[in-house]
Amino acid sequence: MKEWIVDLYPKGGGFKTATRVFAANQSAALVTARKMNPNYNTGNVKPANP
């Protein structure tokens, strides 16, 4: 499991935020972030510890 930072954008407009997710790869991190934050659109995925 790696640690990923996923950018989140509110669906109704507003400021970008980010969440920290533990997942095996980038696509799994996106899926987890979408499940955890249903009112947000997902953006970039970056490793937390490059």
N, C-alpha and C positions, 0 to 999 in steps of 0.2 A: 504494500500500500504506500502510495506517495501522497504528498500534500500539494494541493492545487489551489490557486486563487482564481475565482470565476467572477468576472465583471457582471453586474446586474443593472438593468435599466427598467425603471417603473413603467408599466404599461400605460398609465394615465398621464405620463409626462413627469418630469422632475429631474433630480440629480442622480448621476450614476453612483452606485455603491458597489461593494465587492463582498464576497463571502469566501470562507476557507473550507475546503472540502477534502476529505480523505478518500482516494479512489485508486484503482489499479492503473488507469490511463486517462487521457483527456476526455474521451467520449463518455466514459463512465462518470467522470466528474461533472460533465454537462447534464447528464441524466439525473444525477443526485441533486444538483443545484436546482433544476427545474421542479423536482418533486418537493424540495424543501421550501421553495419560493414561488408559488403558483402565480402571484401577482406581478412577477417581473419577467422581462425578456432577458435571455442570457447573451453574453458577449464573449470577449476573449477569455481564453484559459491559459494561465501561466503557471509554471512550477513555483511553489512557495520558496523552495531552497535550491536555486539553480546551481 
